[in-house]
Amino acid sequence: MDAYIVFKSVHDVMKMDAILSETTLEYKLVPVPRKISESCGISIKMAETAADDFMRIADEHGAEFQKIIIL
């Protein structure tokens, strides 16, 4: 399964993308899936197994995100 990280703003996604680009985590920037939200937006997609590492990195950098959805 995949983890989709949803953010409040595109600015927050871009900040997290810059942070993650300095790590070894594999991820992609993708549109928010329709199952999650009808509004347009960008999310980060990664393996479900990487979600804990993502949360640790986000916390270390004070980066904000709304939620993590597993699909």
For each residue, the residues with C-beta under 8 A, 3 or more apart:
1: 48 70 71
2: 45 46 47 48 70 71
3: 45 46 47 48 50 51 54 68 69 70
4: 30 32 33 36 43 44 45 68 69 70 71
5: 16 43 44 45 46 54 65 67 68
6: 32 36 37 41 43 65 66 67 68 69
7: 10 12 13 16 41 42 43 44 64 65 66
8: 12 64 65 66
9: 12 13
10: 7 13 14 41 42
11: 14 15
12: 7 8 9 15 16 63 64 65
13: 7 9 10 16 17 29 41 42 43 44
14: 10 11 17 18
15: 11 12 18 19 63
16: 5 7 12 13 19 20 44 58 63 65
17: 13 14 20 21 29 44
18: 14 15 21 22
19: 15 16 22 23 57 58 61 63
20: 16 17 23 25 27 44 54 57
21: 17 18
22: 18 19
23: 19 20 57
24:
25: 20 46 50 53 54 57
26: 46 47 50
27: 20 44 45 46 50 54
28: 44 45 46
29: 13 17 42 43 44 45
30: 4 33 42 43 44 45
31: 40 41 42 43
32: 4 6 36 37 39 40 41 42 43
33: 4 30 36 37 43 69 71
34: 37 38
35: 71
36: 4 6 32 33 43 69 71
37: 6 32 33 34 41
38: 34
39: 32
40: 31 32
41: 6 7 10 13 31 32 37
42: 7 10 13 29 30 31 32
43: 4 5 6 7 13 29 30 31 32 33 36
44: 4 5 7 13 16 17 20 27 28 29 30 54
45: 2 3 4 5 27 28 29 30
46: 2 3 5 25 26 27 28 50 51 54
47: 2 3 26 50
48: 1 2 3 51 70
49: 52
50: 3 25 26 27 46 47 53 54
51: 3 46 48 54 55 68 70
52: 49 55 56
53: 25 50 56 57
54: 3 5 20 25 27 44 46 50 51 57 58 68
55: 51 52 58 59 68
56: 52 53 59 60
57: 19 20 23 25 53 54 60 61 63
58: 16 19 54 55 61 63 64 65
59: 55 56 62 63
60: 56 57
61: 19 57 58
62: 59
63: 12 15 16 19 57 58 59
64: 7 8 12 58
65: 5 6 7 8 12 16 58 68
66: 6 7 8
67: 5 6
68: 3 4 5 6 51 54 55 65
69: 3 4 6 33 36
70: 1 2 3 4 48 51
71: 1 2 4 33 35 36
